Amino acid sequence: MQQSTKGKAVYDIASEVFPENYQFNLSDFALFLSVMKVKKAYRDVLSIILDEHNLKLKEVKTEQVVLNRSGKRAIRLDAWALDWKNRQFDVEMQNKTDSGNIKKRVRFYQGLLDTPILKSGKKTRYKNLPSTVIVFITQDDIFGKDMAKYTFTEKCEEVPELALEDGTKKIFLNMASRNGRPELVSLLQYMKNTNLDNPDILVKDERILELDKIVGEVRQSEEWEAVKMNILEIGMEKGMEKGMDLGRAETLVKDVNAIMKNLGLDLAGACKGMGITIDEFHKAEKTAGK
């Protein structure tokens, strides 16, 4: 089959963008999803996070969409799982923490995870809601206490030792900290720099060794090659769009300036002649870097 011009362009520059020694890490969204769809890998990661050596998962899904029945915003879970104790888990790789409110995002996720479980009617039993653990993994310390792990459960303000026991737990993992269980810190540092030679890995736990083996298999798979090509193609398209926007902006600025110079019009008159507003002209100037 003859390769398309676009496909050939993607292939030709792939070696420059992804050289042979280039490394995707588990903190990279694409590799994270590709690895976490493997049940053993998900189990190893979750086992270390929860400190449960005998954890057994029943079902694993990546990029699971949970619809909002009210017709409003839905959610797309990075990596969802169900264990044999009927507990459900959601693990999110959240590298960008500078925009949005992760804490309230977790709250929204919890609500939508519960919504589709119970059916309407008198036979509905809230006790049938499964326990839920939501995990967000971040590069930065969003709480500023230098902890590798922050775990939140509902408790009574008046009686701190009184737990609500509503079956919900929210965990935030911080790759920037070394304060935590050696296995957990090692896992987080492995995610940040996915190589067993990483000096920040404190202990080479058997689960991390198995995880590394799976990562190696994923990296060598045809499916992963296709994922990389897709990433590259999307990047090229965005770059082309940016280039076209820049070209249009530069042309617009040049034309407006030419009208002012040749016809003796002010900026307002020149913009009116071009069918744009002054704000649009200044926006084009900014895009063109002038």
N, C-alpha and C positions, 0 to 999 in steps of 0.2 A: 504494500500500500504506500502510495506516495505521500510524503510528509508535507503538511501545509506550510506556507511561508511563515505564518505565525508560530507554528510548532517548531519549525527549524530554527527560528530566531531564539526561541526559548532554549532549545537544546544547545545551540552554539555558544550561548553565554553562560550556560549552567556551570561549566567548569571554572569560570571566573568568579561567579557569585558563591557557589558552593565548591571550593577547592577540595581536593581529596582529603586533606587533614582538617577540614571544617567540621566543627562539632555542634550539633543541636543538643541541648540539655533538656532534662525532664521539666525544667521550669519554662521551657518553650511550649506554648499551647499545643502546637501540632504534634510534637513527639509525645507529650503528656497524654493526649487523647489516643494516639496510636498504641501506646503501651498499656494504658489503663483498661482498654477493652479486653485485654488478656486477663482472665479471672485470677490466675496465680499472681500476676503482678499487682492487681488491685488488692488481693488478700494480703500480700507482703507489705504493701504500703499501709493499709488500714490496720493490720496487726501491730505494726510498730507504733502508729499514731495512738491507738487505743491501749497499747500494752497488753494485748490479748494474744498469746501464742497459739491458742487453739481455735482461733477464729475460722469459721467455714462459711463461705459465701454460696448462696443458692443461685443468684442471678446477677448479671452485670450488664449495664447499658451505658454507652457514651452518647453525648449530645441528645439526651432525652428531653423532648418537648413536653411541658406540662401546660395545658390550655387553661385559660381563665374563663370559666363558664359565664361570667358577666359580660363577656365580649371585650374586655379590656386587656391590658398587657399580660402576655404569657411569659414563661421563663424557659430557658434552654439550659439544662443541667450538664455540666462538663462530664462528670462520671457518677452514675447512680448505681447502687447495689442493694441487694436484699440478702440477709443471712438466714440461716435455718432457725433462728429464734424469732423470725418475723420482724427484725429491726431493719429499717431502711437508712441508707447512708447517701450523702451527696458530698463529693469532694470537688472543690473548685480551685483551679490555678488562677490566682488573681495577681498578676504582676503590676498592674497600674493601680496605685492607691491614691493618686493625687487628684482624682476627680470622682464625684459621686460619694455616697455615704455607704460604705460596706456594711456597717452595723445595721442600718435599716434595710439594706438589700437582703441580709440574712433573715430579718424578720419577715420580709415579703416572701422569700423562698419558703420559709416554714409554713406560712399560711396556705400557699398554693400546693405544697406537697400534701397537706391534709385534705384539701378541698375535694379531689376526685375519689377519695377512698370510701366515704360513707354515702350510701344511697338515701334518698328521701323516703319519708314514711315513718310510721309509728314503731316499726321494728328496728329502727336505727339505734345502735348501741355505741355510745362514745368510747366505752371501754375497749372497743375493737380497734381503735386507732393504734397503729404500730408506733413503737418508739422510733425517734428520728434523731440522727446525728448529722449535723451540717458542718463541714470542714472547709475553711478558706485558708489557702496557702499564699502568703505574701512575701515579697522581697524585703519589705520594710517593716519596722516595728510601729504599727498603727496605735499602740497604746503607750509606748514610750517607757516601759518598765523593764526592758532588756530581758524578756523571757522568750524562750523558744516556743512555748505553748501557753495559750490562754484558754481556759475552759469555763464556760458559763452555763449554769443551770438556774432554774427559778427557785428563789428562797424567800422566806418571810423577813421583811425589814425589822419587825418588832422582835421576832424570835429567830435570829440568824441560823441557828442549828436546825430549824424546821424547814425541810425541803418540800416543795410543792408536789414533786414526783408526778409531773404531767407527761413524762416520757420524752422530753425534748432536751437536746444538748447542742451547744454551739461551740465550736473549737476554732481558734485562730492560730495558725502556725507562722512563725517568724524566722525566715532564713538568715536574718542579720544577727541573731543571738546565738551564743554558745551555752546559754544557761538552760539546761534541761537534761533529760535522760540521755546517756551517751548514744544509745541506739537511735533515738529521735533526732538528736543533733546531727548524727552521721547521715541519716536519711535526708535531712534537709540540705546538708552540704553536698550530698551526692546529687540531689535534684538541681542544685545551683551550678555544679560543675560535675557533669555525669561521666566520671572516670574513676575507676578504683584506685588510681594513683594519686587522686586528690588528697593532699596532706591534711585537709580539714576533716577528713573522715576519721573519727576517733576509734570506732570499732567496726570491723568488717563482719557484721552480723550475718548469719546464714541467709536471712531474708533479703538483705541487701545484695548478697552474692547471687541469689536466685534472680532478683530483680535485674541485676546487671546482665545476667545471661539472657534474659528476655529482651532487654533493651538492645543487646547486640543482635539478636535474631530479627527484631523489628527493623533495625538499621540496615540489615542486609536483604530485606524483603522487597519484592517488586511493588507491593502496595505502598511502602514508604518512599520509593523512588517516584511513584506517581504523585504522592502528597507533596514532595519537594518541588516537582515540576509545576504543580498547581499553585504553590506558594509563589514561585518565581513568575509564573504567568500573570497572577494577580498583581504582583509588584510592578511588572512591566506595564500593565494596563494603567495602573495608577500613575506611573511615571509619564506615560504618554499623555494622559489626561492633563497632568500638571503642566507638561510642556505645551500642549495646545492652549491651555488657559493663559500661560505666560505669553505665548505668541499673540493671542487675541488682545491681551492687555497692552502689550508694547505697540501694536498697530493702532489701537484706539488712542493712546496717549499721543503718538506721533501725528495722527490725523487731526486731533483737536488743536495741538500746538501749531500745526501748519495753517489751519483755518484762522487762528488768532493772528498769526504773523502776516499771512497773505491778504486777508480781508479786513484786517484792523479791528476785529471784533474782540470783545472781552470774553472771559471764560464762560459766563452765563450764555452769551450769544452763540459761542462756538459749540457748547454742549447742546443747546437747543437745535442747532443746525444738524448735529449728529444724532439727534433723537434720544439723548441720554440726559440724566440729571448730573448736577455738579458732584453729588455724593458718589455716583457711579464712576465719574472721572477720577476722583481721588482714590477710590477703591482700586481702579485699574492702575493708577500710579504706584500704589503700594505693592500690588502684585508684580508689576514690572520692575520694582526696586528703584524707582526714580524719585 
